Amino acid sequence: MVSELFQQKADAVSHMKNRPTDDEMLQLYGLYKQATVGDNGTTKPGLFDFKGKYKWESWDELKGMSQEEAEKKYIELVDNLLAKYDN
């Protein structure tokens, strides 16, 4: 179960004035999925599904990280991105 602070940060990402880079968005995605679902147990997307493949890989790289640790890292990343893009 995710914390209220985690949910607030997830909401803040969708309301940022400027969009983070693709790499930063992938980091956010991976940490969000790890925090909310846990280890990636899905099948890797097909060869020509580039976006799906990158998202899958960003989540799969976090395999073994606890959901609590992923939540903490997600919150830290969002704070950094808000400072970087919402000034």
PyMOL commands that place a pseudoatom at each C-alpha (Angstrom):
pseudoatom trace, name=CA, resn=MET, resi=1, chain=A, elem=C, hetatm=0, pos=[0.000, 0.000, 0.000]
pseudoatom trace, name=CA, resn=VAL, resi=2, chain=A, elem=C, hetatm=0, pos=[1.397, 3.358, -1.022]
pseudoatom trace, name=CA, resn=SER, resi=3, chain=A, elem=C, hetatm=0, pos=[1.594, 6.332, 1.289]
pseudoatom trace, name=CA, resn=GLU, resi=4, chain=A, elem=C, hetatm=0, pos=[-0.377, 9.524, 0.963]
pseudoatom trace, name=CA, resn=LEU, resi=5, chain=A, elem=C, hetatm=0, pos=[2.859, 11.428, 0.260]
pseudoatom trace, name=CA, resn=PHE, resi=6, chain=A, elem=C, hetatm=0, pos=[3.650, 9.027, -2.596]
pseudoatom trace, name=CA, resn=GLN, resi=7, chain=A, elem=C, hetatm=0, pos=[0.211, 9.647, -4.127]
pseudoatom trace, name=CA, resn=GLN, resi=8, chain=A, elem=C, hetatm=0, pos=[0.657, 13.410, -3.772]
pseudoatom trace, name=CA, resn=LYS, resi=9, chain=A, elem=C, hetatm=0, pos=[3.998, 13.214, -5.606]
pseudoatom trace, name=CA, resn=ALA, resi=10, chain=A, elem=C, hetatm=0, pos=[2.475, 11.064, -8.366]
pseudoatom trace, name=CA, resn=ASP, resi=11, chain=A, elem=C, hetatm=0, pos=[-0.245, 13.695, -8.803]
pseudoatom trace, name=CA, resn=ALA, resi=12, chain=A, elem=C, hetatm=0, pos=[2.352, 16.481, -8.838]
pseudoatom trace, name=CA, resn=VAL, resi=13, chain=A, elem=C, hetatm=0, pos=[4.185, 14.831, -11.748]
pseudoatom trace, name=CA, resn=SER, resi=14, chain=A, elem=C, hetatm=0, pos=[1.102, 15.039, -13.940]
pseudoatom trace, name=CA, resn=HIS, resi=15, chain=A, elem=C, hetatm=0, pos=[0.758, 18.767, -13.199]
pseudoatom trace, name=CA, resn=MET, resi=16, chain=A, elem=C, hetatm=0, pos=[4.361, 19.852, -13.765]
pseudoatom trace, name=CA, resn=LYS, resi=17, chain=A, elem=C, hetatm=0, pos=[4.832, 23.025, -15.824]
pseudoatom trace, name=CA, resn=ASN, resi=18, chain=A, elem=C, hetatm=0, pos=[7.566, 21.429, -17.934]
pseudoatom trace, name=CA, resn=ARG, resi=19, chain=A, elem=C, hetatm=0, pos=[7.850, 17.786, -18.952]
pseudoatom trace, name=CA, resn=PRO, resi=20, chain=A, elem=C, hetatm=0, pos=[10.908, 15.861, -17.712]
pseudoatom trace, name=CA, resn=THR, resi=21, chain=A, elem=C, hetatm=0, pos=[13.184, 14.154, -20.236]
pseudoatom trace, name=CA, resn=ASP, resi=22, chain=A, elem=C, hetatm=0, pos=[12.283, 10.745, -21.626]
pseudoatom trace, name=CA, resn=ASP, resi=23, chain=A, elem=C, hetatm=0, pos=[14.955, 9.121, -19.436]
pseudoatom trace, name=CA, resn=GLU, resi=24, chain=A, elem=C, hetatm=0, pos=[13.566, 10.826, -16.340]
pseudoatom trace, name=CA, resn=MET, resi=25, chain=A, elem=C, hetatm=0, pos=[10.046, 9.735, -17.285]
pseudoatom trace, name=CA, resn=LEU, resi=26, chain=A, elem=C, hetatm=0, pos=[11.280, 6.136, -17.615]
pseudoatom trace, name=CA, resn=GLN, resi=27, chain=A, elem=C, hetatm=0, pos=[12.874, 6.341, -14.169]
pseudoatom trace, name=CA, resn=LEU, resi=28, chain=A, elem=C, hetatm=0, pos=[9.589, 7.613, -12.752]
pseudoatom trace, name=CA, resn=TYR, resi=29, chain=A, elem=C, hetatm=0, pos=[7.671, 4.838, -14.480]
pseudoatom trace, name=CA, resn=GLY, resi=30, chain=A, elem=C, hetatm=0, pos=[9.965, 2.081, -13.226]
pseudoatom trace, name=CA, resn=LEU, resi=31, chain=A, elem=C, hetatm=0, pos=[9.937, 3.331, -9.651]
pseudoatom trace, name=CA, resn=TYR, resi=32, chain=A, elem=C, hetatm=0, pos=[6.176, 3.871, -9.706]
pseudoatom trace, name=CA, resn=LYS, resi=33, chain=A, elem=C, hetatm=0, pos=[5.514, 0.336, -10.949]
pseudoatom trace, name=CA, resn=GLN, resi=34, chain=A, elem=C, hetatm=0, pos=[7.977, -1.180, -8.460]
pseudoatom trace, name=CA, resn=ALA, resi=35, chain=A, elem=C, hetatm=0, pos=[6.386, 0.769, -5.602]
pseudoatom trace, name=CA, resn=THR, resi=36, chain=A, elem=C, hetatm=0, pos=[2.806, -0.061, -6.545]
pseudoatom trace, name=CA, resn=VAL, resi=37, chain=A, elem=C, hetatm=0, pos=[3.097, -3.579, -8.033]
pseudoatom trace, name=CA, resn=GLY, resi=38, chain=A, elem=C, hetatm=0, pos=[6.469, -4.993, -6.975]
pseudoatom trace, name=CA, resn=ASP, resi=39, chain=A, elem=C, hetatm=0, pos=[8.775, -7.033, -9.195]
pseudoatom trace, name=CA, resn=ASN, resi=40, chain=A, elem=C, hetatm=0, pos=[8.015, -7.094, -12.897]
pseudoatom trace, name=CA, resn=GLY, resi=41, chain=A, elem=C, hetatm=0, pos=[6.433, -10.426, -13.761]
pseudoatom trace, name=CA, resn=THR, resi=42, chain=A, elem=C, hetatm=0, pos=[5.106, -9.448, -17.172]
pseudoatom trace, name=CA, resn=THR, resi=43, chain=A, elem=C, hetatm=0, pos=[6.304, -10.695, -20.547]
pseudoatom trace, name=CA, resn=LYS, resi=44, chain=A, elem=C, hetatm=0, pos=[8.761, -8.447, -22.361]
pseudoatom trace, name=CA, resn=PRO, resi=45, chain=A, elem=C, hetatm=0, pos=[7.054, -6.546, -25.188]
pseudoatom trace, name=CA, resn=GLY, resi=46, chain=A, elem=C, hetatm=0, pos=[7.737, -7.424, -28.808]
pseudoatom trace, name=CA, resn=LEU, resi=47, chain=A, elem=C, hetatm=0, pos=[10.710, -6.253, -30.828]
pseudoatom trace, name=CA, resn=PHE, resi=48, chain=A, elem=C, hetatm=0, pos=[8.864, -3.397, -32.530]
pseudoatom trace, name=CA, resn=ASP, resi=49, chain=A, elem=C, hetatm=0, pos=[7.121, -2.063, -29.411]
pseudoatom trace, name=CA, resn=PHE, resi=50, chain=A, elem=C, hetatm=0, pos=[9.946, 0.315, -28.561]
pseudoatom trace, name=CA, resn=LYS, resi=51, chain=A, elem=C, hetatm=0, pos=[8.070, 2.411, -26.003]
pseudoatom trace, name=CA, resn=GLY, resi=52, chain=A, elem=C, hetatm=0, pos=[6.731, -0.681, -24.253]
pseudoatom trace, name=CA, resn=LYS, resi=53, chain=A, elem=C, hetatm=0, pos=[10.178, -2.277, -24.268]
pseudoatom trace, name=CA, resn=TYR, resi=54, chain=A, elem=C, hetatm=0, pos=[11.845, 0.762, -22.664]
pseudoatom trace, name=CA, resn=LYS, resi=55, chain=A, elem=C, hetatm=0, pos=[9.129, 1.014, -20.007]
pseudoatom trace, name=CA, resn=TRP, resi=56, chain=A, elem=C, hetatm=0, pos=[9.362, -2.729, -19.315]
pseudoatom trace, name=CA, resn=GLU, resi=57, chain=A, elem=C, hetatm=0, pos=[13.168, -2.541, -18.993]
pseudoatom trace, name=CA, resn=SER, resi=58, chain=A, elem=C, hetatm=0, pos=[13.055, 0.482, -16.675]
pseudoatom trace, name=CA, resn=TRP, resi=59, chain=A, elem=C, hetatm=0, pos=[10.762, -1.474, -14.343]
pseudoatom trace, name=CA, resn=ASP, resi=60, chain=A, elem=C, hetatm=0, pos=[12.573, -4.805, -14.705]
pseudoatom trace, name=CA, resn=GLU, resi=61, chain=A, elem=C, hetatm=0, pos=[15.921, -3.223, -13.720]
pseudoatom trace, name=CA, resn=LEU, resi=62, chain=A, elem=C, hetatm=0, pos=[14.466, -2.634, -10.254]
pseudoatom trace, name=CA, resn=LYS, resi=63, chain=A, elem=C, hetatm=0, pos=[13.675, -6.304, -9.628]
pseudoatom trace, name=CA, resn=GLY, resi=64, chain=A, elem=C, hetatm=0, pos=[14.460, -7.188, -6.018]
pseudoatom trace, name=CA, resn=MET, resi=65, chain=A, elem=C, hetatm=0, pos=[14.012, -3.640, -4.689]
pseudoatom trace, name=CA, resn=SER, resi=66, chain=A, elem=C, hetatm=0, pos=[11.383, -3.479, -1.966]
pseudoatom trace, name=CA, resn=GLN, resi=67, chain=A, elem=C, hetatm=0, pos=[8.214, -1.577, -2.655]
pseudoatom trace, name=CA, resn=GLU, resi=68, chain=A, elem=C, hetatm=0, pos=[8.998, 0.708, 0.289]
pseudoatom trace, name=CA, resn=GLU, resi=69, chain=A, elem=C, hetatm=0, pos=[12.455, 1.532, -1.089]
pseudoatom trace, name=CA, resn=ALA, resi=70, chain=A, elem=C, hetatm=0, pos=[11.012, 2.200, -4.552]
pseudoatom trace, name=CA, resn=GLU, resi=71, chain=A, elem=C, hetatm=0, pos=[8.424, 4.518, -3.019]
pseudoatom trace, name=CA, resn=LYS, resi=72, chain=A, elem=C, hetatm=0, pos=[11.153, 6.426, -1.164]
pseudoatom trace, name=CA, resn=LYS, resi=73, chain=A, elem=C, hetatm=0, pos=[13.285, 6.758, -4.312]
pseudoatom trace, name=CA, resn=TYR, resi=74, chain=A, elem=C, hetatm=0, pos=[10.246, 7.846, -6.344]
pseudoatom trace, name=CA, resn=ILE, resi=75, chain=A, elem=C, hetatm=0, pos=[9.462, 10.621, -3.855]
pseudoatom trace, name=CA, resn=GLU, resi=76, chain=A, elem=C, hetatm=0, pos=[13.101, 11.795, -3.916]
pseudoatom trace, name=CA, resn=LEU, resi=77, chain=A, elem=C, hetatm=0, pos=[13.163, 11.792, -7.725]
pseudoatom trace, name=CA, resn=VAL, resi=78, chain=A, elem=C, hetatm=0, pos=[9.907, 13.745, -7.946]
pseudoatom trace, name=CA, resn=ASP, resi=79, chain=A, elem=C, hetatm=0, pos=[11.235, 16.326, -5.480]
pseudoatom trace, name=CA, resn=ASN, resi=80, chain=A, elem=C, hetatm=0, pos=[14.360, 16.748, -7.615]
pseudoatom trace, name=CA, resn=LEU, resi=81, chain=A, elem=C, hetatm=0, pos=[12.338, 17.040, -10.819]
pseudoatom trace, name=CA, resn=LEU, resi=82, chain=A, elem=C, hetatm=0, pos=[9.945, 19.557, -9.287]
pseudoatom trace, name=CA, resn=ALA, resi=83, chain=A, elem=C, hetatm=0, pos=[12.906, 21.697, -8.233]
pseudoatom trace, name=CA, resn=LYS, resi=84, chain=A, elem=C, hetatm=0, pos=[14.397, 21.368, -11.724]
pseudoatom trace, name=CA, resn=TYR, resi=85, chain=A, elem=C, hetatm=0, pos=[11.299, 21.904, -13.875]
pseudoatom trace, name=CA, resn=ASP, resi=86, chain=A, elem=C, hetatm=0, pos=[8.722, 23.799, -11.822]
pseudoatom trace, name=CA, resn=ASN, resi=87, chain=A, elem=C, hetatm=0, pos=[10.719, 26.905, -10.929]
for i in range(1, 87): cmd.bond("trace and resi %d" % i, "trace and resi %d" % (i + 1))
show_as sticks, trace
zoom trace
